[in-house]
Amino acid sequence: MSNFSTPPFDPRFPNQNQTRNCYQNFLDFHRCTKIMKRRGKDSSPCDYYRKVYHSLCPLSWVQRWTDQIREGTFPGKI
Amino acid sequence: MMALYLRPLSRGLATAAKEEHGVGGKTWRLLTFVLALPAVAVCTLNSWLHAGKHERPEFKPYHHLRIRTKPYSWGDGNHTLFHNPHVNPLPTGYEHP
């Protein structure tokens, strides 16, 4: 019945400010997808990162970053 | 390299000057002409050799750069004070191709 989950504890981000947790998982998802595609492999292992950042990140941030990636102005390294 | 010159002077500039040549800064005048000015000449030569046409980076409208929260108080409010049109792009891109 209960199909809800929440991201597990990440010891890299133990404190109240989870901003970097959100950003790091967002980056990791895109890096993972890019590398898997480049190697021609299935990118479903990357879904873990997507679930985590979907839980943690404010939607406005995700939308802003996705738009920036599409425009080519995303400041992070993917 | 500076240590070579500073070792005999480590007791203090005035004492050393008195001991070696008397007050008057002869040591420092010598150092200026023998060390400092030739070093400036070498560095200038190096700059001229490295000058020439440099390729400028492709323009990407990053949001964290070229921020304009409020117009500048000079000119058209959009150019930085030491704006160089060849290497400094505006928020919308380079001015001349």
Backbone of each chain as nested JSON, in Angstrom:
{
  "chains": [
    {"id": "A", "residues": [
      {"number": 1, "name": "MET", "atoms": {"N": [0.831, -1.18, 0.0], "CA": [0.0, 0.0, 0.0], "C": [0.882, 1.254, 0.0]}},
      {"number": 2, "name": "SER", "atoms": {"N": [1.832, 1.301, 0.912], "CA": [2.62, 2.527, 0.984], "C": [3.774, 2.413, 0.004]}},
      {"number": 3, "name": "ASN", "atoms": {"N": [3.721, 3.312, -0.99], "CA": [4.797, 3.303, -1.973], "C": [5.586, 4.597, -1.897]}},
      {"number": 4, "name": "PHE", "atoms": {"N": [5.642, 5.132, -0.707], "CA": [6.321, 6.421, -0.56], "C": [7.683, 6.206, 0.064]}},
      {"number": 5, "name": "SER", "atoms": {"N": [8.618, 6.915, -0.408], "CA": [9.937, 6.809, 0.207], "C": [10.532, 8.202, 0.27]}},
      {"number": 6, "name": "THR", "atoms": {"N": [11.582, 8.314, 1.021], "CA": [12.25, 9.593, 1.148], "C": [13.744, 9.306, 1.01]}},
      {"number": 7, "name": "PRO", "atoms": {"N": [14.52, 10.28, 0.568], "CA": [15.946, 9.995, 0.391], "C": [16.574, 9.528, 1.692]}},
      {"number": 8, "name": "PRO", "atoms": {"N": [17.476, 8.562, 1.617], "CA": [18.115, 8.089, 2.841], "C": [19.1, 9.127, 3.369]}},
      {"number": 9, "name": "PHE", "atoms": {"N": [19.512, 8.922, 4.596], "CA": [20.485, 9.809, 5.209], "C": [21.763, 9.795, 4.383]}},
      {"number": 10, "name": "ASP", "atoms": {"N": [22.281, 10.965, 4.059], "CA": [23.539, 11.058, 3.318], "C": [24.573, 11.691, 4.239]}},
      {"number": 11, "name": "PRO", "atoms": {"N": [25.569, 10.893, 4.674], "CA": [26.516, 11.433, 5.658], "C": [27.388, 12.557, 5.122]}},
      {"number": 12, "name": "ARG", "atoms": {"N": [27.356, 12.75, 3.782], "CA": [28.115, 13.893, 3.254], "C": [27.45, 15.208, 3.619]}},
      {"number": 13, "name": "PHE", "atoms": {"N": [26.14, 15.141, 3.93], "CA": [25.393, 16.356, 4.238], "C": [24.603, 16.117, 5.523]}},
      {"number": 14, "name": "PRO", "atoms": {"N": [25.305, 16.14, 6.677], "CA": [24.637, 15.735, 7.909], "C": [23.818, 16.828, 8.574]}},
      {"number": 15, "name": "ASN", "atoms": {"N": [23.971, 18.074, 8.129], "CA": [23.383, 19.172, 8.885], "C": [22.066, 19.631, 8.288]}},
      {"number": 16, "name": "GLN", "atoms": {"N": [21.543, 20.698, 8.855], "CA": [20.203, 21.125, 8.479], "C": [20.161, 21.672, 7.053]}},
      {"number": 17, "name": "ASN", "atoms": {"N": [21.237, 22.324, 6.627], "CA": [21.244, 22.934, 5.306], "C": [21.491, 21.859, 4.256]}},
      {"number": 18, "name": "GLN", "atoms": {"N": [20.438, 21.525, 3.515], "CA": [20.53, 20.441, 2.538], "C": [20.668, 20.954, 1.108]}},
      {"number": 19, "name": "THR", "atoms": {"N": [21.03, 22.22, 0.963], "CA": [21.153, 22.819, -0.364], "C": [22.127, 22.038, -1.236]}},
      {"number": 20, "name": "ARG", "atoms": {"N": [23.321, 21.754, -0.677], "CA": [24.332, 21.057, -1.465], "C": [23.884, 19.642, -1.798]}},
      {"number": 21, "name": "ASN", "atoms": {"N": [23.081, 19.035, -0.908], "CA": [22.568, 17.695, -1.164], "C": [21.734, 17.702, -2.434]}},
      {"number": 22, "name": "CYS", "atoms": {"N": [20.817, 18.673, -2.51], "CA": [19.962, 18.828, -3.692], "C": [20.812, 19.038, -4.934]}},
      {"number": 23, "name": "TYR", "atoms": {"N": [21.732, 20.016, -4.841], "CA": [22.523, 20.37, -6.019], "C": [23.412, 19.215, -6.456]}},
      {"number": 24, "name": "GLN", "atoms": {"N": [24.015, 18.533, -5.488], "CA": [24.925, 17.443, -5.822], "C": [24.196, 16.318, -6.532]}},
      {"number": 25, "name": "ASN", "atoms": {"N": [22.997, 15.976, -6.065], "CA": [22.249, 14.901, -6.709], "C": [21.751, 15.299, -8.091]}},
      {"number": 26, "name": "PHE", "atoms": {"N": [21.416, 16.57, -8.226], "CA": [21.019, 17.061, -9.549], "C": [22.173, 16.89, -10.531]}},
      {"number": 27, "name": "LEU", "atoms": {"N": [23.366, 17.337, -10.103], "CA": [24.542, 17.195, -10.948], "C": [24.821, 15.736, -11.249]}},
      {"number": 28, "name": "ASP", "atoms": {"N": [24.754, 14.902, -10.197], "CA": [25.095, 13.492, -10.372], "C": [24.133, 12.814, -11.337]}},
      {"number": 29, "name": "PHE", "atoms": {"N": [22.852, 13.17, -11.27], "CA": [21.908, 12.573, -12.205], "C": [22.281, 12.908, -13.646]}},
      {"number": 30, "name": "HIS", "atoms": {"N": [22.578, 14.178, -13.896], "CA": [22.884, 14.552, -15.272], "C": [24.215, 13.993, -15.747]}},
      {"number": 31, "name": "ARG", "atoms": {"N": [25.191, 13.946, -14.839], "CA": [26.479, 13.374, -15.23], "C": [26.325, 11.889, -15.521]}},
      {"number": 32, "name": "CYS", "atoms": {"N": [25.544, 11.205, -14.655], "CA": [25.324, 9.767, -14.815], "C": [24.642, 9.488, -16.155]}},
      {"number": 33, "name": "THR", "atoms": {"N": [23.578, 10.247, -16.437], "CA": [22.845, 10.04, -17.697], "C": [23.745, 10.284, -18.896]}},
      {"number": 34, "name": "LYS", "atoms": {"N": [24.543, 11.338, -18.821], "CA": [25.412, 11.673, -19.95], "C": [26.41, 10.557, -20.216]}},
      {"number": 35, "name": "ILE", "atoms": {"N": [27.015, 10.036, -19.133], "CA": [28.038, 9.007, -19.316], "C": [27.423, 7.694, -19.793]}},
      {"number": 36, "name": "MET", "atoms": {"N": [26.262, 7.342, -19.224], "CA": [25.606, 6.101, -19.646], "C": [25.215, 6.164, -21.111]}},
      {"number": 37, "name": "LYS", "atoms": {"N": [24.727, 7.339, -21.527], "CA": [24.337, 7.479, -22.941], "C": [25.539, 7.372, -23.839]}},
      {"number": 38, "name": "ARG", "atoms": {"N": [26.636, 7.993, -23.374], "CA": [27.84, 7.96, -24.195], "C": [28.347, 6.54, -24.362]}},
      {"number": 39, "name": "ARG", "atoms": {"N": [28.165, 5.716, -23.325], "CA": [28.625, 4.323, -23.427], "C": [27.553, 3.425, -24.02]}},
      {"number": 40, "name": "GLY", "atoms": {"N": [26.396, 3.996, -24.34], "CA": [25.334, 3.189, -24.93], "C": [24.662, 2.245, -23.958]}},
      {"number": 41, "name": "LYS", "atoms": {"N": [24.732, 2.581, -22.656], "CA": [24.134, 1.672, -21.657], "C": [22.823, 2.251, -21.154]}},
      {"number": 42, "name": "ASP", "atoms": {"N": [22.051, 1.396, -20.496], "CA": [20.775, 1.807, -19.947], "C": [21.008, 2.756, -18.769]}},
      {"number": 43, "name": "SER", "atoms": {"N": [20.254, 3.868, -18.75], "CA": [20.534, 4.846, -17.701], "C": [19.619, 4.705, -16.496]}},
      {"number": 44, "name": "SER", "atoms": {"N": [19.017, 3.526, -16.259], "CA": [18.131, 3.409, -15.091], "C": [18.855, 3.441, -13.75]}},
      {"number": 45, "name": "PRO", "atoms": {"N": [20.133, 3.059, -13.646], "CA": [20.796, 3.26, -12.346], "C": [20.83, 4.721, -11.928]}},
      {"number": 46, "name": "CYS", "atoms": {"N": [20.693, 5.615, -12.898], "CA": [20.743, 7.032, -12.567], "C": [19.453, 7.512, -11.908]}},
      {"number": 47, "name": "ASP", "atoms": {"N": [18.402, 6.678, -11.943], "CA": [17.125, 7.122, -11.401], "C": [17.179, 7.387, -9.908]}},
      {"number": 48, "name": "TYR", "atoms": {"N": [18.121, 6.742, -9.223], "CA": [18.252, 7.021, -7.786], "C": [18.471, 8.51, -7.571]}},
      {"number": 49, "name": "TYR", "atoms": {"N": [19.408, 9.08, -8.348], "CA": [19.713, 10.5, -8.173], "C": [18.514, 11.365, -8.505]}},
      {"number": 50, "name": "ARG", "atoms": {"N": [17.759, 10.926, -9.534], "CA": [16.602, 11.73, -9.921], "C": [15.566, 11.749, -8.809]}},
      {"number": 51, "name": "LYS", "atoms": {"N": [15.34, 10.576, -8.197], "CA": [14.358, 10.526, -7.101], "C": [14.806, 11.409, -5.942]}},
      {"number": 52, "name": "VAL", "atoms": {"N": [16.098, 11.355, -5.61], "CA": [16.58, 12.152, -4.492], "C": [16.415, 13.631, -4.774]}},
      {"number": 53, "name": "TYR", "atoms": {"N": [16.833, 14.072, -5.957], "CA": [16.753, 15.524, -6.157], "C": [15.322, 15.981, -6.332]}},
      {"number": 54, "name": "HIS", "atoms": {"N": [14.446, 15.082, -6.853], "CA": [13.036, 15.456, -6.929], "C": [12.427, 15.649, -5.555]}},
      {"number": 55, "name": "SER", "atoms": {"N": [12.902, 14.864, -4.578], "CA": [12.395, 15.023, -3.213], "C": [12.948, 16.263, -2.546]}},
      {"number": 56, "name": "LEU", "atoms": {"N": [14.219, 16.508, -2.764], "CA": [14.89, 17.528, -1.971], "C": [14.804, 18.927, -2.554]}},
      {"number": 57, "name": "CYS", "atoms": {"N": [14.851, 19.031, -3.883], "CA": [15.014, 20.344, -4.479], "C": [13.695, 21.069, -4.66]}},
      {"number": 58, "name": "PRO", "atoms": {"N": [13.696, 22.366, -4.41], "CA": [12.527, 23.165, -4.759], "C": [12.299, 23.102, -6.26]}},
      {"number": 59, "name": "LEU", "atoms": {"N": [11.033, 23.025, -6.646], "CA": [10.713, 22.863, -8.063], "C": [11.249, 24.022, -8.898]}},
      {"number": 60, "name": "SER", "atoms": {"N": [11.219, 25.237, -8.313], "CA": [11.691, 26.401, -9.086], "C": [13.166, 26.26, -9.428]}},
      {"number": 61, "name": "TRP", "atoms": {"N": [13.953, 25.684, -8.52], "CA": [15.369, 25.5, -8.809], "C": [15.54, 24.508, -9.958]}},
      {"number": 62, "name": "VAL", "atoms": {"N": [14.788, 23.4, -9.888], "CA": [14.922, 22.372, -10.916], "C": [14.532, 22.949, -12.279]}},
      {"number": 63, "name": "GLN", "atoms": {"N": [13.456, 23.719, -12.301], "CA": [13.028, 24.308, -13.565], "C": [14.066, 25.278, -14.095]}},
      {"number": 64, "name": "ARG", "atoms": {"N": [14.608, 26.117, -13.189], "CA": [15.616, 27.088, -13.614], "C": [16.842, 26.385, -14.163]}},
      {"number": 65, "name": "TRP", "atoms": {"N": [17.312, 25.354, -13.452], "CA": [18.507, 24.659, -13.902], "C": [18.269, 23.92, -15.215]}},
      {"number": 66, "name": "THR", "atoms": {"N": [17.08, 23.319, -15.344], "CA": [16.789, 22.602, -16.592], "C": [16.755, 23.576, -17.769]}},
      {"number": 67, "name": "ASP", "atoms": {"N": [16.153, 24.752, -17.55], "CA": [16.159, 25.75, -18.622], "C": [17.576, 26.176, -18.971]}},
      {"number": 68, "name": "GLN", "atoms": {"N": [18.403, 26.341, -17.934], "CA": [19.781, 26.761, -18.199], "C": [20.545, 25.688, -18.969]}},
      {"number": 69, "name": "ILE", "atoms": {"N": [20.294, 24.426, -18.64], "CA": [20.984, 23.357, -19.366], "C": [20.571, 23.395, -20.834]}},
      {"number": 70, "name": "ARG", "atoms": {"N": [19.282, 23.63, -21.048], "CA": [18.815, 23.669, -22.423], "C": [19.414, 24.844, -23.188]}},
      {"number": 71, "name": "GLU", "atoms": {"N": [19.552, 25.996, -22.497], "CA": [20.137, 27.173, -23.155], "C": [21.644, 27.094, -23.262]}},
      {"number": 72, "name": "GLY", "atoms": {"N": [22.265, 26.197, -22.488], "CA": [23.72, 26.131, -22.499], "C": [24.371, 27.076, -21.511]}},
      {"number": 73, "name": "THR", "atoms": {"N": [23.581, 27.606, -20.544], "CA": [24.163, 28.536, -19.58], "C": [24.218, 27.966, -18.169]}},
      {"number": 74, "name": "PHE", "atoms": {"N": [24.068, 26.653, -18.028], "CA": [24.148, 26.061, -16.692], "C": [25.571, 26.171, -16.175]}},
      {"number": 75, "name": "PRO", "atoms": {"N": [25.771, 26.768, -14.963], "CA": [27.13, 27.017, -14.503], "C": [27.873, 25.798, -13.974]}},
      {"number": 76, "name": "GLY", "atoms": {"N": [27.158, 24.682, -13.706], "CA": [27.847, 23.539, -13.138], "C": [28.5, 22.698, -14.213]}},
      {"number": 77, "name": "LYS", "atoms": {"N": [29.386, 21.785, -13.781], "CA": [30.097, 20.957, -14.736], "C": [29.364, 19.638, -14.886]}},
      {"number": 78, "name": "ILE", "atoms": {"N": [28.846, 19.402, -16.101], "CA": [28.114, 18.142, -16.331], "C": [28.847, 17.339, -17.395]}}
    ]},
    {"id": "B", "residues": [
      {"number": 1, "name": "MET", "atoms": {"N": [67.087, 34.646, -4.536], "CA": [68.021, 35.57, -5.155], "C": [68.105, 36.859, -4.353]}},
      {"number": 2, "name": "MET", "atoms": {"N": [66.975, 37.307, -3.85], "CA": [66.964, 38.51, -2.998], "C": [67.758, 38.275, -1.727]}},
      {"number": 3, "name": "ALA", "atoms": {"N": [67.806, 37.009, -1.277], "CA": [68.504, 36.701, -0.02], "C": [69.982, 37.04, -0.131]}},
      {"number": 4, "name": "LEU", "atoms": {"N": [70.535, 36.882, -1.319], "CA": [71.952, 37.19, -1.515], "C": [72.246, 38.642, -1.15]}},
      {"number": 5, "name": "TYR", "atoms": {"N": [71.315, 39.529, -1.509], "CA": [71.53, 40.944, -1.221], "C": [71.115, 41.286, 0.185]}},
      {"number": 6, "name": "LEU", "atoms": {"N": [70.121, 40.541, 0.723], "CA": [69.579, 40.936, 2.023], "C": [70.421, 40.429, 3.188]}},
      {"number": 7, "name": "ARG", "atoms": {"N": [71.214, 39.38, 2.945], "CA": [71.944, 38.819, 4.088], "C": [72.857, 39.84, 4.776]}},
      {"number": 8, "name": "PRO", "atoms": {"N": [73.731, 40.562, 4.06], "CA": [74.579, 41.533, 4.778], "C": [73.774, 42.689, 5.339]}},
      {"number": 9, "name": "LEU", "atoms": {"N": [72.545, 42.914, 4.821], "CA": [71.759, 44.042, 5.285], "C": [70.742, 43.627, 6.335]}},
      {"number": 10, "name": "SER", "atoms": {"N": [70.828, 42.383, 6.809], "CA": [69.755, 41.902, 7.679], "C": [69.778, 42.589, 9.032]}},
      {"number": 11, "name": "ARG", "atoms": {"N": [70.871, 43.237, 9.396], "CA": [70.91, 43.893, 10.69], "C": [70.132, 45.194, 10.689]}},
      {"number": 12, "name": "GLY", "atoms": {"N": [69.714, 45.606, 9.535], "CA": [68.965, 46.866, 9.522], "C": [69.543, 47.769, 8.484]}},
      {"number": 13, "name": "LEU", "atoms": {"N": [68.656, 48.432, 7.826], "CA": [69.026, 49.217, 6.652], "C": [69.991, 50.347, 7.009]}},
      {"number": 14, "name": "ALA", "atoms": {"N": [69.687, 51.073, 8.082], "CA": [70.508, 52.245, 8.415], "C": [71.889, 51.804, 8.889]}},
      {"number": 15, "name": "THR", "atoms": {"N": [71.932, 50.742, 9.729], "CA": [73.222, 50.247, 10.239], "C": [74.1, 49.783, 9.093]}},
      {"number": 16, "name": "ALA", "atoms": {"N": [73.475, 49.031, 8.189], "CA": [74.261, 48.493, 7.079], "C": [74.786, 49.624, 6.214]}},
      {"number": 17, "name": "ALA", "atoms": {"N": [73.943, 50.598, 5.984], "CA": [74.365, 51.711, 5.139], "C": [75.524, 52.446, 5.798]}},
      {"number": 18, "name": "LYS", "atoms": {"N": [75.441, 52.627, 7.091], "CA": [76.544, 53.305, 7.792], "C": [77.818, 52.493, 7.715]}},
      {"number": 19, "name": "GLU", "atoms": {"N": [77.672, 51.17, 7.879], "CA": [78.872, 50.328, 7.9], "C": [79.506, 50.269, 6.532]}},
      {"number": 20, "name": "GLU", "atoms": {"N": [78.687, 50.166, 5.492], "CA": [79.288, 49.916, 4.178], "C": [79.695, 51.191, 3.474]}},
      {"number": 21, "name": "HIS", "atoms": {"N": [78.748, 52.106, 3.243], "CA": [79.095, 53.256, 2.411], "C": [78.735, 54.589, 3.041]}},
      {"number": 22, "name": "GLY", "atoms": {"N": [78.267, 54.582, 4.272], "CA": [77.77, 55.842, 4.83], "C": [76.34, 56.065, 4.388]}},
      {"number": 23, "name": "VAL", "atoms": {"N": [75.682, 56.956, 5.081], "CA": [74.263, 57.211, 4.784], "C": [74.151, 57.867, 3.422]}},
      {"number": 24, "name": "GLY", "atoms": {"N": [73.174, 57.494, 2.681], "CA": [73.005, 58.092, 1.36], "C": [72.308, 57.173, 0.406]}},
      {"number": 25, "name": "GLY", "atoms": {"N": [72.159, 55.914, 0.832], "CA": [71.38, 55.024, -0.015], "C": [72.119, 54.571, -1.24]}},
      {"number": 26, "name": "LYS", "atoms": {"N": [73.487, 54.561, -1.198], "CA": [74.229, 54.133, -2.393], "C": [73.881, 52.702, -2.769]}},
      {"number": 27, "name": "THR", "atoms": {"N": [73.73, 51.853, -1.728], "CA": [73.403, 50.452, -1.999], "C": [72.108, 50.345, -2.781]}},
      {"number": 28, "name": "TRP", "atoms": {"N": [71.11, 51.101, -2.324], "CA": [69.799, 50.968, -2.947], "C": [69.774, 51.555, -4.337]}},
      {"number": 29, "name": "ARG", "atoms": {"N": [70.556, 52.62, -4.564], "CA": [70.627, 53.168, -5.924], "C": [71.262, 52.135, -6.846]}},
      {"number": 30, "name": "LEU", "atoms": {"N": [72.308, 51.49, -6.343], "CA": [72.968, 50.456, -7.131], "C": [71.998, 49.333, -7.463]}},
      {"number": 31, "name": "LEU", "atoms": {"N": [71.246, 48.896, -6.406], "CA": [70.289, 47.813, -6.622], "C": [69.219, 48.202, -7.637]}},
      {"number": 32, "name": "THR", "atoms": {"N": [68.79, 49.46, -7.558], "CA": [67.776, 49.919, -8.518], "C": [68.276, 49.755, -9.934]}},
      {"number": 33, "name": "PHE", "atoms": {"N": [69.494, 50.211, -10.212], "CA": [69.969, 50.189, -11.603], "C": [70.448, 48.819, -12.044]}},
      {"number": 34, "name": "VAL", "atoms": {"N": [70.95, 48.012, -11.087], "CA": [71.515, 46.724, -11.468], "C": [70.484, 45.609, -11.44]}},
      {"number": 35, "name": "LEU", "atoms": {"N": [69.497, 45.715, -10.518], "CA": [68.54, 44.621, -10.354], "C": [67.142, 44.994, -10.822]}},
      {"number": 36, "name": "ALA", "atoms": {"N": [66.611, 46.067, -10.239], "CA": [65.2, 46.371, -10.478], "C": [64.934, 46.773, -11.925]}},
      {"number": 37, "name": "LEU", "atoms": {"N": [65.685, 47.733, -12.451], "CA": [65.391, 48.197, -13.817], "C": [65.67, 47.13, -14.882]}},
      {"number": 38, "name": "PRO", "atoms": {"N": [66.785, 46.355, -14.778], "CA": [66.919, 45.251, -15.738], "C": [65.781, 44.245, -15.636]}},
      {"number": 39, "name": "ALA", "atoms": {"N": [65.279, 43.994, -14.406], "CA": [64.154, 43.064, -14.264], "C": [62.923, 43.61, -14.971]}},
      {"number": 40, "name": "VAL", "atoms": {"N": [62.692, 44.922, -14.85], "CA": [61.568, 45.529, -15.563], "C": [61.74, 45.359, -17.065]}},
      {"number": 41, "name": "ALA", "atoms": {"N": [62.991, 45.545, -17.548], "CA": [63.243, 45.404, -18.99], "C": [62.973, 43.976, -19.444]}},
      {"number": 42, "name": "VAL", "atoms": {"N": [63.415, 42.998, -18.658], "CA": [63.189, 41.596, -19.044], "C": [61.698, 41.284, -19.08]}},
      {"number": 43, "name": "CYS", "atoms": {"N": [60.969, 41.767, -18.072], "CA": [59.531, 41.492, -18.04], "C": [58.814, 42.18, -19.197]}},
      {"number": 44, "name": "THR", "atoms": {"N": [59.256, 43.384, -19.556], "CA": [58.64, 44.07, -20.703], "C": [58.873, 43.264, -21.975]}},
      {"number": 45, "name": "LEU", "atoms": {"N": [60.102, 42.793, -22.15], "CA": [60.424, 41.98, -23.329], "C": [59.533, 40.758, -23.387]}},
      {"number": 46, "name": "ASN", "atoms": {"N": [59.367, 40.112, -22.231], "CA": [58.51, 38.932, -22.163], "C": [57.081, 39.258, -22.577]}},
      {"number": 47, "name": "SER", "atoms": {"N": [56.578, 40.427, -22.121], "CA": [55.21, 40.818, -22.495], "C": [55.094, 41.018, -23.996]}},
      {"number": 48, "name": "TRP", "atoms": {"N": [56.048, 41.743, -24.587], "CA": [55.948, 41.99, -26.037], "C": [56.015, 40.687, -26.82]}},
      {"number": 49, "name": "LEU", "atoms": {"N": [56.837, 39.731, -26.327], "CA": [56.931, 38.461, -27.052], "C": [55.622, 37.668, -26.971]}},
      {"number": 50, "name": "HIS", "atoms": {"N": [54.906, 37.79, -25.827], "CA": [53.665, 37.033, -25.672], "C": [52.446, 37.738, -26.237]}},
      {"number": 51, "name": "ALA", "atoms": {"N": [52.637, 38.983, -26.704], "CA": [51.486, 39.732, -27.213], "C": [51.109, 39.208, -28.59]}},
      {"number": 52, "name": "GLY", "atoms": {"N": [50.21, 39.894, -29.234], "CA": [49.771, 39.426, -30.537], "C": [48.321, 39.01, -30.461]}},
      {"number": 53, "name": "LYS", "atoms": {"N": [47.78, 38.538, -31.592], "CA": [46.358, 38.249, -31.679], "C": [46.012, 37.045, -30.786]}},
      {"number": 54, "name": "HIS", "atoms": {"N": [45.183, 37.309, -29.778], "CA": [44.702, 36.209, -28.944], "C": [43.267, 35.909, -29.31]}},
      {"number": 55, "name": "GLU", "atoms": {"N": [42.957, 34.616, -29.397], "CA": [41.581, 34.244, -29.716], "C": [40.7, 34.504, -28.505]}},
      {"number": 56, "name": "ARG", "atoms": {"N": [39.557, 35.127, -28.682], "CA": [38.752, 35.403, -27.495], "C": [37.721, 34.308, -27.302]}},
      {"number": 57, "name": "PRO", "atoms": {"N": [37.368, 34.027, -26.027], "CA": [36.473, 32.895, -25.757], "C": [35.069, 33.147, -26.32]}},
      {"number": 58, "name": "GLU", "atoms": {"N": [34.438, 32.047, -26.674], "CA": [33.083, 32.11, -27.207], "C": [32.142, 32.691, -26.159]}},
      {"number": 59, "name": "PHE", "atoms": {"N": [31.161, 33.466, -26.565], "CA": [30.281, 34.105, -25.588], "C": [29.152, 33.162, -25.165]}},
      {"number": 60, "name": "LYS", "atoms": {"N": [28.999, 32.989, -23.804], "CA": [27.845, 32.238, -23.304], "C": [27.124, 33.122, -22.291]}},
      {"number": 61, "name": "PRO", "atoms": {"N": [25.827, 33.348, -22.45], "CA": [25.131, 34.308, -21.566], "C": [24.871, 33.765, -20.158]}},
      {"number": 62, "name": "TYR", "atoms": {"N": [25.957, 33.42, -19.426], "CA": [25.804, 32.919, -18.066], "C": [25.08, 33.941, -17.196]}},
      {"number": 63, "name": "HIS", "atoms": {"N": [24.208, 33.428, -16.303], "CA": [23.427, 34.328, -15.451], "C": [24.235, 34.88, -14.289]}},
      {"number": 64, "name": "HIS", "atoms": {"N": [25.366, 34.227, -13.955], "CA": [26.126, 34.69, -12.799], "C": [27.195, 35.701, -13.19]}},
      {"number": 65, "name": "LEU", "atoms": {"N": [27.253, 36.028, -14.493], "CA": [28.235, 37.001, -14.963], "C": [27.513, 38.193, -15.555]}},
      {"number": 66, "name": "ARG", "atoms": {"N": [28.23, 39.32, -15.642], "CA": [27.685, 40.517, -16.305], "C": [26.308, 40.869, -15.737]}},
      {"number": 67, "name": "ILE", "atoms": {"N": [26.271, 40.872, -14.387], "CA": [24.998, 41.12, -13.706], "C": [24.69, 42.602, -13.74]}},
      {"number": 68, "name": "ARG", "atoms": {"N": [23.465, 42.938, -14.032], "CA": [23.045, 44.343, -14.059], "C": [21.822, 44.486, -13.155]}},
      {"number": 69, "name": "THR", "atoms": {"N": [22.062, 44.634, -11.845], "CA": [20.945, 44.845, -10.93], "C": [20.471, 46.285, -11.047]}},
      {"number": 70, "name": "LYS", "atoms": {"N": [21.429, 47.183, -11.29], "CA": [21.138, 48.609, -11.367], "C": [22.084, 49.165, -12.403]}},
      {"number": 71, "name": "PRO", "atoms": {"N": [21.681, 50.094, -13.25], "CA": [22.598, 50.608, -14.283], "C": [23.785, 51.334, -13.651]}},
      {"number": 72, "name": "TYR", "atoms": {"N": [24.938, 51.265, -14.305], "CA": [26.108, 52.002, -13.846], "C": [25.824, 53.498, -13.91]}},
      {"number": 73, "name": "SER", "atoms": {"N": [26.515, 54.265, -13.036], "CA": [26.234, 55.701, -12.951], "C": [26.943, 56.5, -14.026]}},
      {"number": 74, "name": "TRP", "atoms": {"N": [27.595, 55.848, -15.008], "CA": [28.315, 56.573, -16.049], "C": [27.898, 56.02, -17.395]}},
      {"number": 75, "name": "GLY", "atoms": {"N": [28.162, 56.798, -18.418], "CA": [27.905, 56.345, -19.782], "C": [26.461, 55.926, -19.974]}},
      {"number": 76, "name": "ASP", "atoms": {"N": [26.281, 54.835, -20.677], "CA": [24.923, 54.363, -20.921], "C": [24.46, 53.415, -19.825]}},
      {"number": 77, "name": "GLY", "atoms": {"N": [25.244, 53.294, -18.752], "CA": [24.841, 52.449, -17.631], "C": [25.053, 50.978, -17.857]}},
      {"number": 78, "name": "ASN", "atoms": {"N": [25.552, 50.606, -19.047], "CA": [25.688, 49.192, -19.339], "C": [27.132, 48.762, -19.513]}},
      {"number": 79, "name": "HIS", "atoms": {"N": [28.078, 49.729, -19.609], "CA": [29.488, 49.412, -19.822], "C": [30.249, 49.594, -18.529]}},
      {"number": 80, "name": "THR", "atoms": {"N": [31.14, 48.65, -18.229], "CA": [31.99, 48.797, -17.052], "C": [32.952, 49.953, -17.27]}},
      {"number": 81, "name": "LEU", "atoms": {"N": [33.628, 50.378, -16.188], "CA": [34.418, 51.608, -16.262], "C": [35.582, 51.472, -17.233]}},
      {"number": 82, "name": "PHE", "atoms": {"N": [36.212, 50.295, -17.273], "CA": [37.357, 50.096, -18.164], "C": [37.006, 49.076, -19.233]}},
      {"number": 83, "name": "HIS", "atoms": {"N": [35.872, 49.286, -19.826], "CA": [35.342, 48.343, -20.812], "C": [36.244, 48.292, -22.037]}},
      {"number": 84, "name": "ASN", "atoms": {"N": [36.596, 47.065, -22.455], "CA": [37.408, 46.867, -23.651], "C": [36.565, 46.076, -24.635]}},
      {"number": 85, "name": "PRO", "atoms": {"N": [36.084, 46.716, -25.709], "CA": [35.107, 46.039, -26.583], "C": [35.635, 44.755, -27.198]}},
      {"number": 86, "name": "HIS", "atoms": {"N": [36.975, 44.623, -27.28], "CA": [37.475, 43.408, -27.91], "C": [37.336, 42.195, -26.993]}},
      {"number": 87, "name": "VAL", "atoms": {"N": [37.591, 42.375, -25.696], "CA": [37.585, 41.217, -24.796], "C": [36.461, 41.22, -23.777]}},
      {"number": 88, "name": "ASN", "atoms": {"N": [35.762, 42.353, -23.601], "CA": [34.674, 42.37, -22.624], "C": [33.338, 42.349, -23.326]}},
      {"number": 89, "name": "PRO", "atoms": {"N": [32.565, 41.281, -23.161], "CA": [31.233, 41.284, -23.775], "C": [30.236, 42.014, -22.888]}},
      {"number": 90, "name": "LEU", "atoms": {"N": [29.174, 42.519, -23.483], "CA": [28.048, 43.048, -22.727], "C": [27.172, 41.859, -22.322]}},
      {"number": 91, "name": "PRO", "atoms": {"N": [26.139, 42.113, -21.485], "CA": [25.289, 40.964, -21.124], "C": [24.686, 40.249, -22.322]}},
      {"number": 92, "name": "THR", "atoms": {"N": [24.58, 40.958, -23.452], "CA": [23.982, 40.332, -24.627], "C": [25.005, 39.77, -25.599]}},
      {"number": 93, "name": "GLY", "atoms": {"N": [26.285, 40.049, -25.372], "CA": [27.298, 39.496, -26.266], "C": [28.37, 40.521, -26.598]}},
      {"number": 94, "name": "TYR", "atoms": {"N": [29.319, 40.111, -27.424], "CA": [30.376, 41.037, -27.839], "C": [29.785, 42.11, -28.738]}},
      {"number": 95, "name": "GLU", "atoms": {"N": [30.462, 43.261, -28.765], "CA": [29.926, 44.37, -29.544], "C": [30.29, 44.278, -31.018]}},
      {"number": 96, "name": "HIS", "atoms": {"N": [31.601, 44.125, -31.306], "CA": [31.965, 43.971, -32.72], "C": [32.337, 42.52, -32.962]}},
      {"number": 97, "name": "PRO", "atoms": {"N": [32.167, 42.017, -34.182], "CA": [32.538, 40.62, -34.45], "C": [34.043, 40.397, -34.387]}}
    ]}
  ]
}
